[in-house]
Amino acid sequence: MKSWRGLLVAFVLSFGTAGLGGAVTDLGPWYQTLQQPPWKPPDWAFGPVWTTLFSLMAFSGWWAWRVTPDATRRRQGLALWAFNGLCNVAWSYIFFTLQRPDWALLEWVLLWTSIAALMMALRRDSNLAAWLLVPYLLWVSVAGVLNHAVMVLNGPFPRVPV
């Protein structure tokens, strides 16, 4: 029973982070006027994809916590999770709230690196926990290419908000 409570906590933390990111994501007039590359996924796809990714992140974190025998490494993993969550929300804030895709692309490097570092740390104790983050790393990689394309198609920034 205790392990299921841990899974619930992991989901609450994961989707709490998602909620913060969603709160700073504004798909209003500024975003709607941006030129997008033709290969950009439709806006409706982002919700299901992120829901899947945050679910995988929650399960990965919960599993890593359960199988990591060393308390210090568990705390380090938790710190990496927290840093990654901060980077995730920061990217959304910079891109959508500050309306700075150019700065967001710079922050994207931190986001991508935080995922890679987390995967490497988790791999010490659980290949499963690390592999569950591969879709997240791939999606964020595509997001970085999309961010760059938006920057090239619409720059230089700052644009005047609509």
Secondary structure, DSSP 8 states (H G I E B T S, - for coil): -HHHHHHHHHHHHHHHHHHHHHHT---SHHHHHS---TT---HHHHHHHHHHHHHHHHHHHHHHHHH---HHHHHHHHHHHHHHHHHHHHHHIIIIIS--HHHHHHHHHHHHHHHHHHHHHHHTT-HHHHHTTHHHHHHHHHHHHHHHHHHHHH-SS-----
